[in-house]
Amino acid sequence: MLKLCRKYLHWIQNSVLQGEITDVKLKELVLAAKEIMDDKDSLIIFKSRDEKWLEKEVHGHEKNEVDTFL
């Protein structure tokens, strides 16, 4: 999964990546990720159009629910 995500984003630490991505590239990444994920894996995407707000999108099994993001 890390190898796939690094094709689209910048690796920060462990399983954390960040970067700007187009809607088309994001859909491509999500489809490719779903092909290699099992039922215990997840891909969590935080979207932000403004630094003050984040939109959270979870694909697959969410291991830890997070209500607050700091």
N, CA, C and O atoms as a Maestro MAE file, in Angstrom:
{
 s_m_m2io_version
 :::
 2.0.0
}

f_m_ct {
 s_m_title
 :::
 protein
 m_atom[280] {
  # First column is atom index #
  i_m_mmod_type
  r_m_x_coord
  r_m_y_coord
  r_m_z_coord
  i_m_residue_number
  s_m_chain_name
  s_m_pdb_residue_name
  s_m_pdb_atom_name
  i_m_atomic_number
  :::
  1 25 0.828 -1.190 0.000 1 A "MET " " N  " 7
  2 3 0.000 0.000 0.000 1 A "MET " " CA " 6
  3 2 0.876 1.258 0.000 1 A "MET " " C  " 6
  4 15 0.589 2.221 -0.711 1 A "MET " " O  " 8
  5 25 1.934 1.241 0.795 2 A "LEU " " N  " 7
  6 3 2.824 2.405 0.850 2 A "LEU " " CA " 6
  7 2 3.423 2.693 -0.525 2 A "LEU " " C  " 6
  8 15 3.486 3.846 -0.953 2 A "LEU " " O  " 8
  9 25 3.855 1.652 -1.206 3 A "LYS " " N  " 7
  10 3 4.450 1.820 -2.535 3 A "LYS " " CA " 6
  11 2 3.432 2.444 -3.495 3 A "LYS " " C  " 6
  12 15 3.790 3.321 -4.282 3 A "LYS " " O  " 8
  13 25 2.197 2.014 -3.442 4 A "LEU " " N  " 7
  14 3 1.137 2.577 -4.287 4 A "LEU " " CA " 6
  15 2 0.899 4.049 -3.940 4 A "LEU " " C  " 6
  16 15 0.882 4.901 -4.828 4 A "LEU " " O  " 8
  17 25 0.720 4.342 -2.676 5 A "CYS " " N  " 7
  18 3 0.413 5.711 -2.248 5 A "CYS " " CA " 6
  19 2 1.550 6.682 -2.559 5 A "CYS " " C  " 6
  20 15 1.309 7.855 -2.845 5 A "CYS " " O  " 8
  21 25 2.783 6.191 -2.503 6 A "ARG " " N  " 7
  22 3 3.930 7.062 -2.783 6 A "ARG " " CA " 6
  23 2 3.993 7.485 -4.250 6 A "ARG " " C  " 6
  24 15 4.706 8.428 -4.593 6 A "ARG " " O  " 8
  25 25 3.255 6.797 -5.111 7 A "LYS " " N  " 7
  26 3 3.169 7.202 -6.516 7 A "LYS " " CA " 6
  27 2 2.361 8.495 -6.669 7 A "LYS " " C  " 6
  28 15 2.502 9.210 -7.661 7 A "LYS " " O  " 8
  29 25 1.509 8.787 -5.670 8 A "TYR " " N  " 7
  30 3 0.588 9.911 -5.759 8 A "TYR " " CA " 6
  31 2 0.874 11.020 -4.744 8 A "TYR " " C  " 6
  32 15 0.577 12.188 -4.995 8 A "TYR " " O  " 8
  33 25 1.452 10.651 -3.597 9 A "LEU " " N  " 7
  34 3 1.604 11.587 -2.482 9 A "LEU " " CA " 6
  35 2 3.020 11.537 -1.918 9 A "LEU " " C  " 6
  36 15 3.833 10.716 -2.342 9 A "LEU " " O  " 8
  37 25 3.309 12.407 -0.975 10 A "HIS " " N  " 7
  38 3 4.619 12.465 -0.316 10 A "HIS " " CA " 6
  39 2 4.536 11.740 1.023 10 A "HIS " " C  " 6
  40 15 3.643 12.001 1.830 10 A "HIS " " O  " 8
  41 25 5.479 10.827 1.247 11 A "TRP " " N  " 7
  42 3 5.516 10.068 2.490 11 A "TRP " " CA " 6
  43 2 6.002 10.964 3.619 11 A "TRP " " C  " 6
  44 15 7.013 11.653 3.483 11 A "TRP " " O  " 8
  45 25 5.274 10.953 4.740 12 A "ILE " " N  " 7
  46 3 5.621 11.761 5.910 12 A "ILE " " CA " 6
  47 2 6.260 10.889 6.989 12 A "ILE " " C  " 6
  48 15 7.406 11.119 7.377 12 A "ILE " " O  " 8
  49 25 5.520 9.890 7.473 13 A "GLN " " N  " 7
  50 3 6.038 8.953 8.468 13 A "GLN " " CA " 6
  51 2 5.128 7.746 8.531 13 A "GLN " " C  " 6
  52 15 3.931 7.847 8.261 13 A "GLN " " O  " 8
  53 25 5.695 6.603 8.887 14 A "ASN " " N  " 7
  54 3 4.942 5.351 8.980 14 A "ASN " " CA " 6
  55 2 3.944 5.225 7.832 14 A "ASN " " C  " 6
  56 15 4.357 5.098 6.679 14 A "ASN " " O  " 8
  57 25 2.671 5.255 8.111 15 A "SER " " N  " 7
  58 3 1.650 5.120 7.071 15 A "SER " " CA " 6
  59 2 0.962 6.453 6.783 15 A "SER " " C  " 6
  60 15 -0.210 6.475 6.407 15 A "SER " " O  " 8
  61 25 1.666 7.542 6.952 16 A "VAL " " N  " 7
  62 3 1.096 8.871 6.742 16 A "VAL " " CA " 6
  63 2 1.715 9.495 5.497 16 A "VAL " " C  " 6
  64 15 2.936 9.587 5.367 16 A "VAL " " O  " 8
  65 25 0.846 9.920 4.586 17 A "LEU " " N  " 7
  66 3 1.284 10.597 3.373 17 A "LEU " " CA " 6
  67 2 0.461 11.856 3.211 17 A "LEU " " C  " 6
  68 15 -0.651 11.952 3.732 17 A "LEU " " O  " 8
  69 25 1.006 12.822 2.486 18 A "GLN " " N  " 7
  70 3 0.248 14.046 2.252 18 A "GLN " " CA " 6
  71 2 0.595 14.602 0.891 18 A "GLN " " C  " 6
  72 15 1.604 14.233 0.290 18 A "GLN " " O  " 8
  73 25 -0.249 15.490 0.414 19 A "GLY " " N  " 7
  74 3 0.039 16.153 -0.848 19 A "GLY " " CA " 6
  75 2 -1.233 16.603 -1.524 19 A "GLY " " C  " 6
  76 15 -2.341 16.320 -1.070 19 A "GLY " " O  " 8
  77 25 -1.048 17.310 -2.617 20 A "GLU " " N  " 7
  78 3 -2.174 17.741 -3.417 20 A "GLU " " CA " 6
  79 2 -2.376 16.712 -4.520 20 A "GLU " " C  " 6
  80 15 -1.416 16.215 -5.109 20 A "GLU " " O  " 8
  81 25 -3.639 16.399 -4.790 21 A "ILE " " N  " 7
  82 3 -3.963 15.378 -5.775 21 A "ILE " " CA " 6
  83 2 -5.257 15.780 -6.477 21 A "ILE " " C  " 6
  84 15 -6.180 16.289 -5.841 21 A "ILE " " O  " 8
  85 25 -5.322 15.555 -7.775 22 A "THR " " N  " 7
  86 3 -6.547 15.897 -8.508 22 A "THR " " CA " 6
  87 2 -7.633 14.882 -8.193 22 A "THR " " C  " 6
  88 15 -7.346 13.794 -7.695 22 A "THR " " O  " 8
  89 25 -8.869 15.234 -8.479 23 A "ASP " " N  " 7
  90 3 -9.986 14.315 -8.251 23 A "ASP " " CA " 6
  91 2 -9.813 13.022 -9.042 23 A "ASP " " C  " 6
  92 15 -10.099 11.936 -8.537 23 A "ASP " " O  " 8
  93 25 -9.348 13.142 -10.275 24 A "VAL " " N  " 7
  94 3 -9.150 11.965 -11.121 24 A "VAL " " CA " 6
  95 2 -8.068 11.057 -10.538 24 A "VAL " " C  " 6
  96 15 -8.256 9.842 -10.462 24 A "VAL " " O  " 8
  97 25 -6.943 11.631 -10.128 25 A "LYS " " N  " 7
  98 3 -5.853 10.842 -9.540 25 A "LYS " " CA " 6
  99 2 -6.277 10.221 -8.209 25 A "LYS " " C  " 6
  100 15 -5.864 9.107 -7.887 25 A "LYS " " O  " 8
  101 25 -7.100 10.934 -7.433 26 A "LEU " " N  " 7
  102 3 -7.598 10.396 -6.170 26 A "LEU " " CA " 6
  103 2 -8.470 9.174 -6.425 26 A "LEU " " C  " 6
  104 15 -8.330 8.159 -5.743 26 A "LEU " " O  " 8
  105 25 -9.362 9.263 -7.396 27 A "LYS " " N  " 7
  106 3 -10.216 8.114 -7.733 27 A "LYS " " CA " 6
  107 2 -9.371 6.935 -8.206 27 A "LYS " " C  " 6
  108 15 -9.649 5.787 -7.862 27 A "LYS " " O  " 8
  109 25 -8.355 7.219 -8.984 28 A "GLU " " N  " 7
  110 3 -7.436 6.184 -9.458 28 A "GLU " " CA " 6
  111 2 -6.732 5.514 -8.280 28 A "GLU " " C  " 6
  112 15 -6.629 4.288 -8.234 28 A "GLU " " O  " 8
  113 25 -6.251 6.305 -7.336 29 A "LEU " " N  " 7
  114 3 -5.590 5.782 -6.142 29 A "LEU " " CA " 6
  115 2 -6.534 4.921 -5.315 29 A "LEU " " C  " 6
  116 15 -6.160 3.829 -4.887 29 A "LEU " " O  " 8
  117 25 -7.756 5.401 -5.086 30 A "VAL " " N  " 7
  118 3 -8.724 4.650 -4.280 30 A "VAL " " CA " 6
  119 2 -9.055 3.312 -4.935 30 A "VAL " " C  " 6
  120 15 -9.112 2.293 -4.247 30 A "VAL " " O  " 8
  121 25 -9.271 3.292 -6.235 31 A "LEU " " N  " 7
  122 3 -9.576 2.043 -6.937 31 A "LEU " " CA " 6
  123 2 -8.415 1.057 -6.844 31 A "LEU " " C  " 6
  124 15 -8.627 -0.129 -6.595 31 A "LEU " " O  " 8
  125 25 -7.205 1.534 -7.041 32 A "ALA " " N  " 7
  126 3 -6.025 0.674 -6.953 32 A "ALA " " CA " 6
  127 2 -5.840 0.156 -5.532 32 A "ALA " " C  " 6
  128 15 -5.465 -1.001 -5.339 32 A "ALA " " O  " 8
  129 25 -6.097 0.999 -4.536 33 A "ALA " " N  " 7
  130 3 -5.959 0.593 -3.136 33 A "ALA " " CA " 6
  131 2 -6.982 -0.475 -2.776 33 A "ALA " " C  " 6
  132 15 -6.654 -1.442 -2.087 33 A "ALA " " O  " 8
  133 25 -8.208 -0.311 -3.233 34 A "LYS " " N  " 7
  134 3 -9.259 -1.292 -2.937 34 A "LYS " " CA " 6
  135 2 -8.922 -2.666 -3.507 34 A "LYS " " C  " 6
  136 15 -9.340 -3.685 -2.958 34 A "LYS " " O  " 8
  137 25 -8.166 -2.700 -4.607 35 A "GLU " " N  " 7
  138 3 -7.776 -3.974 -5.208 35 A "GLU " " CA " 6
  139 2 -6.784 -4.746 -4.344 35 A "GLU " " C  " 6
  140 15 -6.760 -5.976 -4.385 35 A "GLU " " O  " 8
  141 25 -5.974 -4.050 -3.570 36 A "ILE " " N  " 7
  142 3 -4.963 -4.748 -2.759 36 A "ILE " " CA " 6
  143 2 -5.316 -4.829 -1.274 36 A "ILE " " C  " 6
  144 15 -4.626 -5.519 -0.524 36 A "ILE " " O  " 8
  145 25 -6.373 -4.143 -0.831 37 A "MET " " N  " 7
  146 3 -6.765 -4.176 0.585 37 A "MET " " CA " 6
  147 2 -7.505 -5.472 0.908 37 A "MET " " C  " 6
  148 15 -8.228 -6.010 0.069 37 A "MET " " O  " 8
  149 25 -7.317 -5.965 2.129 38 A "ASP " " N  " 7
  150 3 -8.168 -7.048 2.605 38 A "ASP " " CA " 6
  151 2 -9.231 -6.438 3.511 38 A "ASP " " C  " 6
  152 15 -9.296 -5.215 3.636 38 A "ASP " " O  " 8
  153 25 -10.056 -7.253 4.140 39 A "ASP " " N  " 7
  154 3 -11.177 -6.732 4.934 39 A "ASP " " CA " 6
  155 2 -10.759 -6.062 6.231 39 A "ASP " " C  " 6
  156 15 -11.604 -5.477 6.909 39 A "ASP " " O  " 8
  157 25 -9.484 -6.126 6.600 40 A "LYS " " N  " 7
  158 3 -8.995 -5.461 7.817 40 A "LYS " " CA " 6
  159 2 -8.247 -4.163 7.513 40 A "LYS " " C  " 6
  160 15 -7.958 -3.389 8.425 40 A "LYS " " O  " 8
  161 25 -7.937 -3.923 6.253 41 A "ASP " " N  " 7
  162 3 -7.190 -2.731 5.859 41 A "ASP " " CA " 6
  163 2 -8.110 -1.533 5.692 41 A "ASP " " C  " 6
  164 15 -9.326 -1.681 5.568 41 A "ASP " " O  " 8
  165 25 -7.520 -0.354 5.692 42 A "SER " " N  " 7
  166 3 -8.304 0.858 5.457 42 A "SER " " CA " 6
  167 2 -7.433 1.927 4.818 42 A "SER " " C  " 6
  168 15 -6.209 1.930 4.952 42 A "SER " " O  " 8
  169 25 -8.095 2.817 4.132 43 A "LEU " " N  " 7
  170 3 -7.465 3.983 3.536 43 A "LEU " " CA " 6
  171 2 -8.277 5.171 4.014 43 A "LEU " " C  " 6
  172 15 -9.462 5.277 3.699 43 A "LEU " " O  " 8
  173 25 -7.664 6.057 4.763 44 A "ILE " " N  " 7
  174 3 -8.378 7.212 5.310 44 A "ILE " " CA " 6
  175 2 -7.836 8.462 4.638 44 A "ILE " " C  " 6
  176 15 -6.630 8.709 4.623 44 A "ILE " " O  " 8
  177 25 -8.747 9.240 4.086 45 A "ILE " " N  " 7
  178 3 -8.375 10.432 3.339 45 A "ILE " " CA " 6
  179 2 -8.933 11.654 4.053 45 A "ILE " " C  " 6
  180 15 -10.130 11.724 4.332 45 A "ILE " " O  " 8
  181 25 -8.077 12.605 4.344 46 A "PHE " " N  " 7
  182 3 -8.498 13.879 4.911 46 A "PHE " " CA " 6
  183 2 -8.395 14.910 3.804 46 A "PHE " " C  " 6
  184 15 -7.321 15.140 3.248 46 A "PHE " " O  " 8
  185 25 -9.525 15.528 3.490 47 A "LYS " " N  " 7
  186 3 -9.549 16.534 2.429 47 A "LYS " " CA " 6
  187 2 -9.718 17.911 3.046 47 A "LYS " " C  " 6
  188 15 -10.434 18.083 4.032 47 A "LYS " " O  " 8
  189 25 -9.056 18.879 2.456 48 A "SER " " N  " 7
  190 3 -9.166 20.240 2.954 48 A "SER " " CA " 6
  191 2 -9.092 21.225 1.800 48 A "SER " " C  " 6
  192 15 -8.133 21.218 1.028 48 A "SER " " O  " 8
  193 25 -10.097 22.064 1.687 49 A "ARG " " N  " 7
  194 3 -10.050 23.139 0.705 49 A "ARG " " CA " 6
  195 2 -9.574 24.420 1.396 49 A "ARG " " C  " 6
  196 15 -9.214 25.402 0.747 49 A "ARG " " O  " 8
  197 25 -9.585 24.380 2.718 50 A "ASP " " N  " 7
  198 3 -9.165 25.509 3.541 50 A "ASP " " CA " 6
  199 2 -8.407 24.911 4.716 50 A "ASP " " C  " 6
  200 15 -8.811 23.866 5.225 50 A "ASP " " O  " 8
  201 25 -7.355 25.518 5.152 51 A "GLU " " N  " 7
  202 3 -6.551 24.982 6.250 51 A "GLU " " CA " 6
  203 2 -7.340 24.807 7.546 51 A "GLU " " C  " 6
  204 15 -6.933 24.032 8.412 51 A "GLU " " O  " 8
  205 25 -8.453 25.510 7.691 52 A "LYS " " N  " 7
  206 3 -9.235 25.448 8.927 52 A "LYS " " CA " 6
  207 2 -10.130 24.216 8.992 52 A "LYS " " C  " 6
  208 15 -10.550 23.830 10.083 52 A "LYS " " O  " 8
  209 25 -10.434 23.589 7.858 53 A "TRP " " N  " 7
  210 3 -11.411 22.502 7.835 53 A "TRP " " CA " 6
  211 2 -10.855 21.276 7.132 53 A "TRP " " C  " 6
  212 15 -10.156 21.388 6.125 53 A "TRP " " O  " 8
  213 25 -11.167 20.119 7.668 54 A "LEU " " N  " 7
  214 3 -10.796 18.854 7.045 54 A "LEU " " CA " 6
  215 2 -12.047 18.023 6.822 54 A "LEU " " C  " 6
  216 15 -12.948 18.010 7.661 54 A "LEU " " O  " 8
  217 25 -12.104 17.340 5.710 55 A "GLU " " N  " 7
  218 3 -13.179 16.402 5.436 55 A "GLU " " CA " 6
  219 2 -12.561 15.011 5.469 55 A "GLU " " C  " 6
  220 15 -11.559 14.765 4.797 55 A "GLU " " O  " 8
  221 25 -13.140 14.107 6.236 56 A "LYS " " N  " 7
  222 3 -12.581 12.773 6.406 56 A "LYS " " CA " 6
  223 2 -13.372 11.774 5.571 56 A "LYS " " C  " 6
  224 15 -14.602 11.765 5.602 56 A "LYS " " O  " 8
  225 25 -12.657 10.932 4.823 57 A "GLU " " N  " 7
  226 3 -13.280 9.915 3.984 57 A "GLU " " CA " 6
  227 2 -12.576 8.595 4.272 57 A "GLU " " C  " 6
  228 15 -11.358 8.507 4.120 57 A "GLU " " O  " 8
  229 25 -13.315 7.565 4.685 58 A "VAL " " N  " 7
  230 3 -12.733 6.280 5.055 58 A "VAL " " CA " 6
  231 2 -13.165 5.234 4.037 58 A "VAL " " C  " 6
  232 15 -14.344 5.146 3.696 58 A "VAL " " O  " 8
  233 25 -12.212 4.441 3.553 59 A "HIS " " N  " 7
  234 3 -12.495 3.333 2.651 59 A "HIS " " CA " 6
  235 2 -11.999 2.072 3.326 59 A "HIS " " C  " 6
  236 15 -10.830 1.987 3.701 59 A "HIS " " O  " 8
  237 25 -12.869 1.096 3.484 60 A "GLY " " N  " 7
  238 3 -12.486 -0.128 4.171 60 A "GLY " " CA " 6
  239 2 -12.800 -0.048 5.649 60 A "GLY " " C  " 6
  240 15 -13.602 0.782 6.076 60 A "GLY " " O  " 8
  241 25 -12.169 -0.908 6.431 61 A "HIS " " N  " 7
  242 3 -12.431 -1.012 7.871 61 A "HIS " " CA " 6
  243 2 -11.716 0.093 8.640 61 A "HIS " " C  " 6
  244 15 -10.496 0.232 8.547 61 A "HIS " " O  " 8
  245 25 -12.474 0.877 9.396 62 A "GLU " " N  " 7
  246 3 -11.876 1.927 10.228 62 A "GLU " " CA " 6
  247 2 -11.494 1.323 11.569 62 A "GLU " " C  " 6
  248 15 -12.362 0.887 12.325 62 A "GLU " " O  " 8
  249 25 -10.198 1.294 11.869 63 A "LYS " " N  " 7
  250 3 -9.707 0.665 13.096 63 A "LYS " " CA " 6
  251 2 -9.983 1.511 14.336 63 A "LYS " " C  " 6
  252 15 -10.386 0.990 15.376 63 A "LYS " " O  " 8
  253 25 -9.764 2.803 14.219 64 A "ASN " " N  " 7
  254 3 -9.975 3.708 15.352 64 A "ASN " " CA " 6
  255 2 -10.787 4.889 14.881 64 A "ASN " " C  " 6
  256 15 -10.346 5.647 14.018 64 A "ASN " " O  " 8
  257 25 -11.967 5.051 15.438 65 A "GLU " " N  " 7
  258 3 -12.775 6.202 15.075 65 A "GLU " " CA " 6
  259 2 -12.194 7.444 15.712 65 A "GLU " " C  " 6
  260 15 -11.898 7.452 16.906 65 A "GLU " " O  " 8
  261 25 -12.027 8.499 14.923 66 A "VAL " " N  " 7
  262 3 -11.453 9.753 15.406 66 A "VAL " " CA " 6
  263 2 -12.475 10.860 15.196 66 A "VAL " " C  " 6
  264 15 -12.886 11.126 14.066 66 A "VAL " " O  " 8
  265 25 -12.883 11.503 16.280 67 A "ASP " " N  " 7
  266 3 -13.821 12.606 16.181 67 A "ASP " " CA " 6
  267 2 -13.113 13.940 16.083 67 A "ASP " " C  " 6
  268 15 -13.637 14.887 15.496 67 A "ASP " " O  " 8
  269 25 -11.924 14.017 16.658 68 A "THR " " N  " 7
  270 3 -11.167 15.254 16.679 68 A "THR " " CA " 6
  271 2 -9.809 15.025 16.037 68 A "THR " " C  " 6
  272 15 -9.133 14.041 16.338 68 A "THR " " O  " 8
  273 25 -9.414 15.917 15.166 69 A "PHE " " N  " 7
  274 3 -8.125 15.827 14.494 69 A "PHE " " CA " 6
  275 2 -7.311 17.041 14.848 69 A "PHE " " C  " 6
  276 15 -7.746 18.169 14.618 69 A "PHE " " O  " 8
  277 25 -6.119 16.830 15.412 70 A "LEU " " N  " 7
  278 3 -5.260 17.950 15.808 70 A "LEU " " CA " 6
  279 2 -4.040 18.015 14.935 70 A "LEU " " C  " 6
  280 15 -3.198 18.893 15.116 70 A "LEU " " O  " 8
  :::
 }
 m_bond[279] {
  # First column is bond index #
  i_m_from
  i_m_to
  i_m_order
  :::
  1 1 2 1
  2 2 3 1
  3 3 4 2
  4 3 5 1
  5 5 6 1
  6 6 7 1
  7 7 8 2
  8 7 9 1
  9 9 10 1
  10 10 11 1
  11 11 12 2
  12 11 13 1
  13 13 14 1
  14 14 15 1
  15 15 16 2
  16 15 17 1
  17 17 18 1
  18 18 19 1
  19 19 20 2
  20 19 21 1
  21 21 22 1
  22 22 23 1
  23 23 24 2
  24 23 25 1
  25 25 26 1
  26 26 27 1
  27 27 28 2
  28 27 29 1
  29 29 30 1
  30 30 31 1
  31 31 32 2
  32 31 33 1
  33 33 34 1
  34 34 35 1
  35 35 36 2
  36 35 37 1
  37 37 38 1
  38 38 39 1
  39 39 40 2
  40 39 41 1
  41 41 42 1
  42 42 43 1
  43 43 44 2
  44 43 45 1
  45 45 46 1
  46 46 47 1
  47 47 48 2
  48 47 49 1
  49 49 50 1
  50 50 51 1
  51 51 52 2
  52 51 53 1
  53 53 54 1
  54 54 55 1
  55 55 56 2
  56 55 57 1
  57 57 58 1
  58 58 59 1
  59 59 60 2
  60 59 61 1
  61 61 62 1
  62 62 63 1
  63 63 64 2
  64 63 65 1
  65 65 66 1
  66 66 67 1
  67 67 68 2
  68 67 69 1
  69 69 70 1
  70 70 71 1
  71 71 72 2
  72 71 73 1
  73 73 74 1
  74 74 75 1
  75 75 76 2
  76 75 77 1
  77 77 78 1
  78 78 79 1
  79 79 80 2
  80 79 81 1
  81 81 82 1
  82 82 83 1
  83 83 84 2
  84 83 85 1
  85 85 86 1
  86 86 87 1
  87 87 88 2
  88 87 89 1
  89 89 90 1
  90 90 91 1
  91 91 92 2
  92 91 93 1
  93 93 94 1
  94 94 95 1
  95 95 96 2
  96 95 97 1
  97 97 98 1
  98 98 99 1
  99 99 100 2
  100 99 101 1
  101 101 102 1
  102 102 103 1
  103 103 104 2
  104 103 105 1
  105 105 106 1
  106 106 107 1
  107 107 108 2
  108 107 109 1
  109 109 110 1
  110 110 111 1
  111 111 112 2
  112 111 113 1
  113 113 114 1
  114 114 115 1
  115 115 116 2
  116 115 117 1
  117 117 118 1
  118 118 119 1
  119 119 120 2
  120 119 121 1
  121 121 122 1
  122 122 123 1
  123 123 124 2
  124 123 125 1
  125 125 126 1
  126 126 127 1
  127 127 128 2
  128 127 129 1
  129 129 130 1
  130 130 131 1
  131 131 132 2
  132 131 133 1
  133 133 134 1
  134 134 135 1
  135 135 136 2
  136 135 137 1
  137 137 138 1
  138 138 139 1
  139 139 140 2
  140 139 141 1
  141 141 142 1
  142 142 143 1
  143 143 144 2
  144 143 145 1
  145 145 146 1
  146 146 147 1
  147 147 148 2
  148 147 149 1
  149 149 150 1
  150 150 151 1
  151 151 152 2
  152 151 153 1
  153 153 154 1
  154 154 155 1
  155 155 156 2
  156 155 157 1
  157 157 158 1
  158 158 159 1
  159 159 160 2
  160 159 161 1
  161 161 162 1
  162 162 163 1
  163 163 164 2
  164 163 165 1
  165 165 166 1
  166 166 167 1
  167 167 168 2
  168 167 169 1
  169 169 170 1
  170 170 171 1
  171 171 172 2
  172 171 173 1
  173 173 174 1
  174 174 175 1
  175 175 176 2
  176 175 177 1
  177 177 178 1
  178 178 179 1
  179 179 180 2
  180 179 181 1
  181 181 182 1
  182 182 183 1
  183 183 184 2
  184 183 185 1
  185 185 186 1
  186 186 187 1
  187 187 188 2
  188 187 189 1
  189 189 190 1
  190 190 191 1
  191 191 192 2
  192 191 193 1
  193 193 194 1
  194 194 195 1
  195 195 196 2
  196 195 197 1
  197 197 198 1
  198 198 199 1
  199 199 200 2
  200 199 201 1
  201 201 202 1
  202 202 203 1
  203 203 204 2
  204 203 205 1
  205 205 206 1
  206 206 207 1
  207 207 208 2
  208 207 209 1
  209 209 210 1
  210 210 211 1
  211 211 212 2
  212 211 213 1
  213 213 214 1
  214 214 215 1
  215 215 216 2
  216 215 217 1
  217 217 218 1
  218 218 219 1
  219 219 220 2
  220 219 221 1
  221 221 222 1
  222 222 223 1
  223 223 224 2
  224 223 225 1
  225 225 226 1
  226 226 227 1
  227 227 228 2
  228 227 229 1
  229 229 230 1
  230 230 231 1
  231 231 232 2
  232 231 233 1
  233 233 234 1
  234 234 235 1
  235 235 236 2
  236 235 237 1
  237 237 238 1
  238 238 239 1
  239 239 240 2
  240 239 241 1
  241 241 242 1
  242 242 243 1
  243 243 244 2
  244 243 245 1
  245 245 246 1
  246 246 247 1
  247 247 248 2
  248 247 249 1
  249 249 250 1
  250 250 251 1
  251 251 252 2
  252 251 253 1
  253 253 254 1
  254 254 255 1
  255 255 256 2
  256 255 257 1
  257 257 258 1
  258 258 259 1
  259 259 260 2
  260 259 261 1
  261 261 262 1
  262 262 263 1
  263 263 264 2
  264 263 265 1
  265 265 266 1
  266 266 267 1
  267 267 268 2
  268 267 269 1
  269 269 270 1
  270 270 271 1
  271 271 272 2
  272 271 273 1
  273 273 274 1
  274 274 275 1
  275 275 276 2
  276 275 277 1
  277 277 278 1
  278 278 279 1
  279 279 280 2
  :::
 }
}
